[in-house]
Amino acid sequence: MKAQAEAPNGDGRVFRGADGATLTVFGRNDVLNAGIDATAKEVAADLAGRGGRTTYAAGRGNWRVVSGADRAGTIFYGKVLQRGDQLAIFQLRYPKTANRYQSIAARMGACFSMLK
């Protein structure tokens, strides 16, 4: 995957694969106090889009994960972490034919954490 330009506000970055996969990593403040559950639902809705569906959702403590497929069959995996009023989010989208991303998503999910 190739890194794209950093977001203008410096809060994240997008990486694109030649096969159409995208990884988006960003952070934000929970200024509306929506909380981690509402944020995870927002991430799932964004990734699934209209006509897609979330097939897996889990979480405990300060993390939530969601996965599923959008209307076109593109697979998605998202993880949300919260520490205080800070949220860290990654979203991975990849073609259903690119099976190698299943293990990448699992590894990223295990490694993705908020530094103290």
CNS distance restraints for C-alpha pairs under 8 A (distance, minus, plus):
assign (resid   1 and name CA) (resid  15 and name CA) 5.65 0.50 0.50
assign (resid   1 and name CA) (resid  16 and name CA) 4.99 0.50 0.50
assign (resid   1 and name CA) (resid  17 and name CA) 4.20 0.50 0.50
assign (resid   1 and name CA) (resid  18 and name CA) 7.07 0.50 0.50
assign (resid   1 and name CA) (resid  22 and name CA) 7.89 0.50 0.50
assign (resid   2 and name CA) (resid  15 and name CA) 5.20 0.50 0.50
assign (resid   2 and name CA) (resid  16 and name CA) 5.27 0.50 0.50
assign (resid   2 and name CA) (resid  17 and name CA) 6.34 0.50 0.50
assign (resid   3 and name CA) (resid  13 and name CA) 7.18 0.50 0.50
assign (resid   3 and name CA) (resid  14 and name CA) 6.11 0.50 0.50
assign (resid   3 and name CA) (resid  15 and name CA) 4.32 0.50 0.50
assign (resid   3 and name CA) (resid  16 and name CA) 6.58 0.50 0.50
assign (resid   4 and name CA) (resid  13 and name CA) 6.60 0.50 0.50
assign (resid   4 and name CA) (resid  14 and name CA) 5.46 0.50 0.50
assign (resid   4 and name CA) (resid  15 and name CA) 5.66 0.50 0.50
assign (resid   4 and name CA) (resid  16 and name CA) 7.26 0.50 0.50
assign (resid   5 and name CA) (resid  13 and name CA) 6.73 0.50 0.50
assign (resid   5 and name CA) (resid  14 and name CA) 7.44 0.50 0.50
assign (resid   6 and name CA) (resid  10 and name CA) 6.14 0.50 0.50
assign (resid   6 and name CA) (resid  11 and name CA) 7.78 0.50 0.50
assign (resid   6 and name CA) (resid  12 and name CA) 6.11 0.50 0.50
assign (resid   6 and name CA) (resid  13 and name CA) 4.86 0.50 0.50
assign (resid   6 and name CA) (resid  14 and name CA) 7.41 0.50 0.50
assign (resid   7 and name CA) (resid  11 and name CA) 6.15 0.50 0.50
assign (resid   7 and name CA) (resid  12 and name CA) 5.49 0.50 0.50
assign (resid   7 and name CA) (resid  13 and name CA) 5.85 0.50 0.50
assign (resid  11 and name CA) (resid  26 and name CA) 5.43 0.50 0.50
assign (resid  11 and name CA) (resid  27 and name CA) 5.57 0.50 0.50
assign (resid  11 and name CA) (resid  28 and name CA) 7.03 0.50 0.50
assign (resid  12 and name CA) (resid  24 and name CA) 7.35 0.50 0.50
assign (resid  12 and name CA) (resid  25 and name CA) 5.37 0.50 0.50
assign (resid  12 and name CA) (resid  26 and name CA) 3.88 0.50 0.50
assign (resid  12 and name CA) (resid  27 and name CA) 6.45 0.50 0.50
assign (resid  13 and name CA) (resid  24 and name CA) 5.91 0.50 0.50
assign (resid  13 and name CA) (resid  25 and name CA) 5.56 0.50 0.50
assign (resid  13 and name CA) (resid  26 and name CA) 6.48 0.50 0.50
assign (resid  14 and name CA) (resid  22 and name CA) 6.89 0.50 0.50
assign (resid  14 and name CA) (resid  23 and name CA) 5.65 0.50 0.50
assign (resid  14 and name CA) (resid  24 and name CA) 4.42 0.50 0.50
assign (resid  14 and name CA) (resid  25 and name CA) 6.47 0.50 0.50
assign (resid  15 and name CA) (resid  22 and name CA) 5.61 0.50 0.50
assign (resid  15 and name CA) (resid  23 and name CA) 5.04 0.50 0.50
assign (resid  15 and name CA) (resid  24 and name CA) 6.40 0.50 0.50
assign (resid  16 and name CA) (resid  20 and name CA) 6.81 0.50 0.50
assign (resid  16 and name CA) (resid  21 and name CA) 5.84 0.50 0.50
assign (resid  16 and name CA) (resid  22 and name CA) 4.58 0.50 0.50
assign (resid  16 and name CA) (resid  23 and name CA) 6.53 0.50 0.50
assign (resid  17 and name CA) (resid  21 and name CA) 4.90 0.50 0.50
assign (resid  17 and name CA) (resid  22 and name CA) 6.19 0.50 0.50
assign (resid  19 and name CA) (resid  94 and name CA) 7.95 0.50 0.50
assign (resid  19 and name CA) (resid  95 and name CA) 7.52 0.50 0.50
assign (resid  19 and name CA) (resid  98 and name CA) 7.76 0.50 0.50
assign (resid  20 and name CA) (resid  94 and name CA) 6.47 0.50 0.50
assign (resid  20 and name CA) (resid  95 and name CA) 6.76 0.50 0.50
assign (resid  21 and name CA) (resid  92 and name CA) 7.35 0.50 0.50
assign (resid  21 and name CA) (resid  93 and name CA) 5.45 0.50 0.50
assign (resid  21 and name CA) (resid  94 and name CA) 4.16 0.50 0.50
assign (resid  21 and name CA) (resid  95 and name CA) 6.52 0.50 0.50
assign (resid  22 and name CA) (resid  91 and name CA) 7.95 0.50 0.50
assign (resid  22 and name CA) (resid  92 and name CA) 5.80 0.50 0.50
assign (resid  22 and name CA) (resid  93 and name CA) 5.28 0.50 0.50
assign (resid  22 and name CA) (resid  94 and name CA) 6.54 0.50 0.50
assign (resid  23 and name CA) (resid  90 and name CA) 7.06 0.50 0.50
assign (resid  23 and name CA) (resid  91 and name CA) 5.67 0.50 0.50
assign (resid  23 and name CA) (resid  92 and name CA) 4.48 0.50 0.50
assign (resid  23 and name CA) (resid  93 and name CA) 6.50 0.50 0.50
assign (resid  24 and name CA) (resid  90 and name CA) 5.55 0.50 0.50
assign (resid  24 and name CA) (resid  91 and name CA) 5.12 0.50 0.50
assign (resid  24 and name CA) (resid  92 and name CA) 6.51 0.50 0.50
assign (resid  25 and name CA) (resid  88 and name CA) 7.70 0.50 0.50
assign (resid  25 and name CA) (resid  89 and name CA) 5.82 0.50 0.50
assign (resid  25 and name CA) (resid  90 and name CA) 4.36 0.50 0.50
assign (resid  25 and name CA) (resid  91 and name CA) 6.52 0.50 0.50
assign (resid  26 and name CA) (resid  88 and name CA) 6.00 0.50 0.50
assign (resid  26 and name CA) (resid  89 and name CA) 5.47 0.50 0.50
assign (resid  26 and name CA) (resid  90 and name CA) 6.48 0.50 0.50
assign (resid  27 and name CA) (resid  86 and name CA) 7.26 0.50 0.50
assign (resid  27 and name CA) (resid  87 and name CA) 5.50 0.50 0.50
assign (resid  27 and name CA) (resid  88 and name CA) 4.32 0.50 0.50
assign (resid  27 and name CA) (resid  89 and name CA) 5.98 0.50 0.50
assign (resid  28 and name CA) (resid  86 and name CA) 6.03 0.50 0.50
assign (resid  28 and name CA) (resid  87 and name CA) 5.32 0.50 0.50
assign (resid  28 and name CA) (resid  88 and name CA) 6.63 0.50 0.50
assign (resid  29 and name CA) (resid  85 and name CA) 5.61 0.50 0.50
assign (resid  29 and name CA) (resid  86 and name CA) 4.61 0.50 0.50
assign (resid  29 and name CA) (resid  87 and name CA) 5.92 0.50 0.50
assign (resid  30 and name CA) (resid  34 and name CA) 6.50 0.50 0.50
assign (resid  30 and name CA) (resid  35 and name CA) 6.98 0.50 0.50
assign (resid  30 and name CA) (resid  85 and name CA) 4.99 0.50 0.50
assign (resid  30 and name CA) (resid  86 and name CA) 5.92 0.50 0.50
assign (resid  30 and name CA) (resid  87 and name CA) 6.58 0.50 0.50
assign (resid  31 and name CA) (resid  85 and name CA) 7.07 0.50 0.50
assign (resid  33 and name CA) (resid  85 and name CA) 7.34 0.50 0.50
assign (resid  34 and name CA) (resid  38 and name CA) 5.81 0.50 0.50
assign (resid  34 and name CA) (resid  39 and name CA) 6.77 0.50 0.50
assign (resid  35 and name CA) (resid  39 and name CA) 6.27 0.50 0.50
assign (resid  36 and name CA) (resid  40 and name CA) 6.01 0.50 0.50
assign (resid  36 and name CA) (resid  62 and name CA) 7.37 0.50 0.50
assign (resid  36 and name CA) (resid  63 and name CA) 7.45 0.50 0.50
assign (resid  36 and name CA) (resid  64 and name CA) 7.34 0.50 0.50
assign (resid  36 and name CA) (resid  80 and name CA) 7.16 0.50 0.50
assign (resid  36 and name CA) (resid  81 and name CA) 7.38 0.50 0.50
assign (resid  36 and name CA) (resid  82 and name CA) 6.41 0.50 0.50
assign (resid  36 and name CA) (resid  87 and name CA) 7.86 0.50 0.50
assign (resid  37 and name CA) (resid  41 and name CA) 6.30 0.50 0.50
assign (resid  37 and name CA) (resid  64 and name CA) 7.43 0.50 0.50
assign (resid  38 and name CA) (resid  42 and name CA) 6.17 0.50 0.50
assign (resid  39 and name CA) (resid  43 and name CA) 6.17 0.50 0.50
assign (resid  39 and name CA) (resid  80 and name CA) 7.49 0.50 0.50
assign (resid  40 and name CA) (resid  44 and name CA) 6.14 0.50 0.50
assign (resid  40 and name CA) (resid  64 and name CA) 6.30 0.50 0.50
assign (resid  40 and name CA) (resid  65 and name CA) 7.19 0.50 0.50
assign (resid  40 and name CA) (resid  66 and name CA) 7.28 0.50 0.50
assign (resid  40 and name CA) (resid  79 and name CA) 7.60 0.50 0.50
assign (resid  40 and name CA) (resid  80 and name CA) 6.23 0.50 0.50
assign (resid  41 and name CA) (resid  45 and name CA) 6.11 0.50 0.50
assign (resid  42 and name CA) (resid  46 and name CA) 6.10 0.50 0.50
assign (resid  43 and name CA) (resid  47 and name CA) 6.12 0.50 0.50
assign (resid  43 and name CA) (resid  78 and name CA) 7.00 0.50 0.50
assign (resid  44 and name CA) (resid  48 and name CA) 5.94 0.50 0.50
assign (resid  44 and name CA) (resid  54 and name CA) 6.55 0.50 0.50
assign (resid  44 and name CA) (resid  66 and name CA) 6.10 0.50 0.50
assign (resid  44 and name CA) (resid  67 and name CA) 7.34 0.50 0.50
assign (resid  44 and name CA) (resid  78 and name CA) 7.27 0.50 0.50
assign (resid  45 and name CA) (resid  49 and name CA) 5.76 0.50 0.50
assign (resid  47 and name CA) (resid  69 and name CA) 7.93 0.50 0.50
assign (resid  47 and name CA) (resid  70 and name CA) 6.87 0.50 0.50
assign (resid  47 and name CA) (resid  76 and name CA) 6.45 0.50 0.50
assign (resid  47 and name CA) (resid  91 and name CA) 7.74 0.50 0.50
assign (resid  47 and name CA) (resid  93 and name CA) 7.92 0.50 0.50
assign (resid  48 and name CA) (resid  52 and name CA) 4.44 0.50 0.50
assign (resid  48 and name CA) (resid  53 and name CA) 5.37 0.50 0.50
assign (resid  48 and name CA) (resid  54 and name CA) 6.55 0.50 0.50
assign (resid  48 and name CA) (resid  68 and name CA) 7.00 0.50 0.50
assign (resid  48 and name CA) (resid  69 and name CA) 5.97 0.50 0.50
assign (resid  48 and name CA) (resid  70 and name CA) 4.42 0.50 0.50
assign (resid  48 and name CA) (resid  71 and name CA) 7.25 0.50 0.50
assign (resid  48 and name CA) (resid  76 and name CA) 7.53 0.50 0.50
assign (resid  49 and name CA) (resid  53 and name CA) 7.90 0.50 0.50
assign (resid  49 and name CA) (resid  70 and name CA) 6.04 0.50 0.50
assign (resid  49 and name CA) (resid  71 and name CA) 7.24 0.50 0.50
assign (resid  50 and name CA) (resid  70 and name CA) 7.57 0.50 0.50
assign (resid  50 and name CA) (resid  71 and name CA) 6.86 0.50 0.50
assign (resid  51 and name CA) (resid  70 and name CA) 6.64 0.50 0.50
assign (resid  51 and name CA) (resid  71 and name CA) 4.89 0.50 0.50
assign (resid  52 and name CA) (resid  68 and name CA) 7.69 0.50 0.50
assign (resid  52 and name CA) (resid  69 and name CA) 5.65 0.50 0.50
assign (resid  52 and name CA) (resid  70 and name CA) 3.79 0.50 0.50
assign (resid  52 and name CA) (resid  71 and name CA) 4.35 0.50 0.50
assign (resid  52 and name CA) (resid  72 and name CA) 7.81 0.50 0.50
assign (resid  52 and name CA) (resid  73 and name CA) 7.89 0.50 0.50
assign (resid  53 and name CA) (resid  68 and name CA) 5.78 0.50 0.50
assign (resid  53 and name CA) (resid  69 and name CA) 5.78 0.50 0.50
assign (resid  53 and name CA) (resid  70 and name CA) 6.23 0.50 0.50
assign (resid  53 and name CA) (resid  71 and name CA) 7.77 0.50 0.50
assign (resid  54 and name CA) (resid  66 and name CA) 6.75 0.50 0.50
assign (resid  54 and name CA) (resid  67 and name CA) 5.61 0.50 0.50
assign (resid  54 and name CA) (resid  68 and name CA) 4.29 0.50 0.50
assign (resid  54 and name CA) (resid  69 and name CA) 6.63 0.50 0.50
assign (resid  55 and name CA) (resid  66 and name CA) 7.74 0.50 0.50
assign (resid  55 and name CA) (resid  67 and name CA) 5.99 0.50 0.50
assign (resid  55 and name CA) (resid  68 and name CA) 4.72 0.50 0.50
assign (resid  55 and name CA) (resid  69 and name CA) 7.73 0.50 0.50
assign (resid  56 and name CA) (resid  65 and name CA) 7.91 0.50 0.50
assign (resid  56 and name CA) (resid  66 and name CA) 5.55 0.50 0.50
assign (resid  56 and name CA) (resid  67 and name CA) 5.19 0.50 0.50
assign (resid  56 and name CA) (resid  68 and name CA) 6.44 0.50 0.50
assign (resid  57 and name CA) (resid  64 and name CA) 7.30 0.50 0.50
assign (resid  57 and name CA) (resid  65 and name CA) 5.58 0.50 0.50
assign (resid  57 and name CA) (resid  66 and name CA) 4.39 0.50 0.50
assign (resid  57 and name CA) (resid  67 and name CA) 6.59 0.50 0.50
assign (resid  58 and name CA) (resid  64 and name CA) 5.69 0.50 0.50
assign (resid  58 and name CA) (resid  65 and name CA) 5.38 0.50 0.50
assign (resid  58 and name CA) (resid  66 and name CA) 6.69 0.50 0.50
assign (resid  59 and name CA) (resid  63 and name CA) 5.45 0.50 0.50
assign (resid  59 and name CA) (resid  64 and name CA) 4.06 0.50 0.50
assign (resid  59 and name CA) (resid  65 and name CA) 6.10 0.50 0.50
assign (resid  60 and name CA) (resid  64 and name CA) 6.65 0.50 0.50
assign (resid  62 and name CA) (resid  81 and name CA) 5.62 0.50 0.50
assign (resid  62 and name CA) (resid  82 and name CA) 5.18 0.50 0.50
assign (resid  62 and name CA) (resid  83 and name CA) 6.90 0.50 0.50
assign (resid  63 and name CA) (resid  79 and name CA) 7.14 0.50 0.50
assign (resid  63 and name CA) (resid  80 and name CA) 5.58 0.50 0.50
assign (resid  63 and name CA) (resid  81 and name CA) 4.51 0.50 0.50
assign (resid  63 and name CA) (resid  82 and name CA) 6.51 0.50 0.50
assign (resid  64 and name CA) (resid  79 and name CA) 5.72 0.50 0.50
assign (resid  64 and name CA) (resid  80 and name CA) 5.26 0.50 0.50
assign (resid  64 and name CA) (resid  81 and name CA) 6.71 0.50 0.50
assign (resid  65 and name CA) (resid  77 and name CA) 7.27 0.50 0.50
assign (resid  65 and name CA) (resid  78 and name CA) 5.55 0.50 0.50
assign (resid  65 and name CA) (resid  79 and name CA) 4.39 0.50 0.50
assign (resid  65 and name CA) (resid  80 and name CA) 6.42 0.50 0.50
assign (resid  66 and name CA) (resid  77 and name CA) 5.75 0.50 0.50
assign (resid  66 and name CA) (resid  78 and name CA) 5.23 0.50 0.50
assign (resid  66 and name CA) (resid  79 and name CA) 6.55 0.50 0.50
assign (resid  67 and name CA) (resid  75 and name CA) 7.44 0.50 0.50
assign (resid  67 and name CA) (resid  76 and name CA) 5.30 0.50 0.50
assign (resid  67 and name CA) (resid  77 and name CA) 4.30 0.50 0.50
assign (resid  67 and name CA) (resid  78 and name CA) 6.29 0.50 0.50
assign (resid  68 and name CA) (resid  75 and name CA) 5.81 0.50 0.50
assign (resid  68 and name CA) (resid  76 and name CA) 5.47 0.50 0.50
assign (resid  68 and name CA) (resid  77 and name CA) 6.86 0.50 0.50
assign (resid  69 and name CA) (resid  73 and name CA) 5.30 0.50 0.50
assign (resid  69 and name CA) (resid  74 and name CA) 5.30 0.50 0.50
assign (resid  69 and name CA) (resid  75 and name CA) 4.36 0.50 0.50
assign (resid  69 and name CA) (resid  76 and name CA) 5.70 0.50 0.50
assign (resid  70 and name CA) (resid  74 and name CA) 5.43 0.50 0.50
assign (resid  70 and name CA) (resid  75 and name CA) 6.65 0.50 0.50
assign (resid  70 and name CA) (resid  76 and name CA) 7.51 0.50 0.50
assign (resid  73 and name CA) (resid  95 and name CA) 7.25 0.50 0.50
assign (resid  73 and name CA) (resid  96 and name CA) 6.34 0.50 0.50
assign (resid  74 and name CA) (resid  93 and name CA) 6.54 0.50 0.50
assign (resid  74 and name CA) (resid  94 and name CA) 5.66 0.50 0.50
assign (resid  74 and name CA) (resid  95 and name CA) 4.77 0.50 0.50
assign (resid  74 and name CA) (resid  96 and name CA) 5.54 0.50 0.50
assign (resid  75 and name CA) (resid  93 and name CA) 5.63 0.50 0.50
assign (resid  75 and name CA) (resid  94 and name CA) 5.36 0.50 0.50
assign (resid  75 and name CA) (resid  95 and name CA) 6.08 0.50 0.50
assign (resid  75 and name CA) (resid  96 and name CA) 5.73 0.50 0.50
assign (resid  76 and name CA) (resid  91 and name CA) 7.16 0.50 0.50
assign (resid  76 and name CA) (resid  92 and name CA) 5.57 0.50 0.50
assign (resid  76 and name CA) (resid  93 and name CA) 4.44 0.50 0.50
assign (resid  76 and name CA) (resid  94 and name CA) 6.53 0.50 0.50
assign (resid  77 and name CA) (resid  91 and name CA) 5.89 0.50 0.50
assign (resid  77 and name CA) (resid  92 and name CA) 5.20 0.50 0.50
assign (resid  77 and name CA) (resid  93 and name CA) 6.62 0.50 0.50
assign (resid  77 and name CA) (resid 105 and name CA) 6.79 0.50 0.50
assign (resid  78 and name CA) (resid  89 and name CA) 7.25 0.50 0.50
assign (resid  78 and name CA) (resid  90 and name CA) 5.60 0.50 0.50
assign (resid  78 and name CA) (resid  91 and name CA) 4.38 0.50 0.50
assign (resid  78 and name CA) (resid  92 and name CA) 6.21 0.50 0.50
assign (resid  79 and name CA) (resid  89 and name CA) 5.66 0.50 0.50
assign (resid  79 and name CA) (resid  90 and name CA) 5.46 0.50 0.50
assign (resid  79 and name CA) (resid  91 and name CA) 6.71 0.50 0.50
assign (resid  79 and name CA) (resid 109 and name CA) 6.78 0.50 0.50
assign (resid  80 and name CA) (resid  87 and name CA) 6.79 0.50 0.50
assign (resid  80 and name CA) (resid  88 and name CA) 5.78 0.50 0.50
assign (resid  80 and name CA) (resid  89 and name CA) 4.57 0.50 0.50
assign (resid  80 and name CA) (resid  90 and name CA) 6.82 0.50 0.50
assign (resid  81 and name CA) (resid  87 and name CA) 5.59 0.50 0.50
assign (resid  81 and name CA) (resid  88 and name CA) 5.12 0.50 0.50
assign (resid  81 and name CA) (resid  89 and name CA) 6.43 0.50 0.50
assign (resid  81 and name CA) (resid 113 and name CA) 7.12 0.50 0.50
assign (resid  81 and name CA) (resid 114 and name CA) 7.14 0.50 0.50
assign (resid  82 and name CA) (resid  86 and name CA) 5.65 0.50 0.50
assign (resid  82 and name CA) (resid  87 and name CA) 4.58 0.50 0.50
assign (resid  82 and name CA) (resid  88 and name CA) 6.47 0.50 0.50
assign (resid  82 and name CA) (resid 114 and name CA) 7.96 0.50 0.50
assign (resid  83 and name CA) (resid  87 and name CA) 6.59 0.50 0.50
assign (resid  83 and name CA) (resid 114 and name CA) 7.53 0.50 0.50
assign (resid  88 and name CA) (resid 114 and name CA) 7.15 0.50 0.50
assign (resid  92 and name CA) (resid 105 and name CA) 7.21 0.50 0.50
assign (resid  94 and name CA) (resid  98 and name CA) 6.65 0.50 0.50
assign (resid  94 and name CA) (resid 101 and name CA) 7.01 0.50 0.50
assign (resid 100 and name CA) (resid 104 and name CA) 6.76 0.50 0.50
assign (resid 101 and name CA) (resid 105 and name CA) 5.85 0.50 0.50
assign (resid 102 and name CA) (resid 106 and name CA) 6.35 0.50 0.50
assign (resid 103 and name CA) (resid 107 and name CA) 6.13 0.50 0.50
assign (resid 104 and name CA) (resid 108 and name CA) 6.02 0.50 0.50
assign (resid 105 and name CA) (resid 109 and name CA) 5.95 0.50 0.50
assign (resid 106 and name CA) (resid 110 and name CA) 6.29 0.50 0.50
assign (resid 107 and name CA) (resid 111 and name CA) 6.22 0.50 0.50
assign (resid 108 and name CA) (resid 112 and name CA) 5.68 0.50 0.50
